[in-house]
């Protein structure tokens, strides 16, 4: 990443990352009982902590809130973080991302 500078971040969302047969077990839609595919957890774990973003990719605010919380749980589990730390870290990263524009 040094070659490309500090402008690259990696965003994850339930809509994009937990619906794909490549990143969800059995290609199921996301749900609280659903467990992401181990390869998605490995990808998230490999992303530098300061380059990780949380996304909803949904327009409906009620659906977006639940999707954000679910993806936050996936990120926290993959990184070995608490939900609170994952929320704080992804918030800080979002502030950093938007301040670079």
MARKETOR-258172 format. One record per residue (C-alpha): x negated, y, z negated; residue in one letter. Coordinates in steps of 0.2 Angstrom, whole numbers. Layout:
N
(zake (X, Y, Z), A) ...
This chain:
101
(zake (0, 0, 0), X) (zake (-15, 12, -2), X) (zake (-16, 13, 17), X) (zake (2, 20, 17), X) (zake (1, 32, 3), X) (zake (13, 35, -12), X) (zake (29, 37, -1), X) (zake (35, 19, 0), X) (zake (47, 12, -13), X) (zake (57, -4, -13), X) (zake (76, -4, -16), X) (zake (86, -18, -21), X) (zake (105, -20, -21), X) (zake (118, -34, -24), X) (zake (126, -30, -8), X) (zake (110, -33, 2), X) (zake (100, -44, -8), X) (zake (112, -56, -17), X) (zake (123, -59, -2), X) (zake (110, -67, 10), X) (zake (108, -85, 11), X) (zake (89, -82, 10), X) (zake (90, -73, -7), X) (zake (105, -80, -16), X) (zake (108, -98, -21), X) (zake (120, -107, -9), X) (zake (123, -90, 0), X) (zake (136, -85, -13), X) (zake (142, -68, -15), X) (zake (136, -59, -31), X) (zake (144, -62, -48), X) (zake (139, -62, -66), X) (zake (138, -81, -66), X) (zake (127, -81, -50), X) (zake (109, -83, -51), X) (zake (98, -75, -38), X) (zake (86, -87, -27), X) (zake (69, -89, -35), X) (zake (61, -80, -20), X) (zake (71, -64, -23), X) (zake (65, -65, -41), X) (zake (47, -67, -35), X) (zake (48, -53, -23), X) (zake (55, -41, -37), X) (zake (42, -47, -49), X) (zake (28, -43, -36), X) (zake (34, -25, -33), X) (zake (24, -12, -42), X) (zake (34, -6, -57), X) (zake (33, 12, -51), X) (zake (40, 8, -34), X) (zake (55, -1, -39), X) (zake (73, 7, -35), X) (zake (90, 1, -39), X) (zake (103, 4, -26), X) (zake (122, 0, -25), X) (zake (125, 1, -6), X) (zake (144, 3, -10), X) (zake (156, 17, -8), X) (zake (169, 13, -21), X) (zake (163, 20, -38), X) (zake (171, 6, -48), X) (zake (163, -7, -38), X) (zake (146, 2, -37), X) (zake (145, 3, -56), X) (zake (147, -16, -58), X) (zake (135, -20, -44), X) (zake (122, -8, -51), X) (zake (123, -17, -68), X) (zake (122, -34, -60), X) (zake (106, -29, -49), X) (zake (99, -21, -65), X) (zake (101, -37, -74), X) (zake (92, -47, -59), X) (zake (78, -34, -60), X) (zake (76, -35, -78), X) (zake (75, -54, -78), X) (zake (63, -54, -64), X) (zake (51, -42, -72), X) (zake (53, -49, -90), X) (zake (61, -32, -96), X) (zake (75, -27, -106), X) (zake (91, -20, -98), X) (zake (87, -3, -106), X) (zake (69, -3, -100), X) (zake (74, -8, -83), X) (zake (87, 6, -82), X) (zake (74, 19, -89), X) (zake (61, 13, -77), X) (zake (72, 13, -61), X) (zake (79, 30, -66), X) (zake (61, 37, -67), X) (zake (57, 30, -51), X) (zake (72, 37, -42), X) (zake (67, 54, -49), X) (zake (50, 52, -42), X) (zake (57, 46, -25), X) (zake (68, 61, -23), X) (zake (56, 73, -29), X) (zake (44, 68, -15), X) (zake (56, 74, -1), X) 
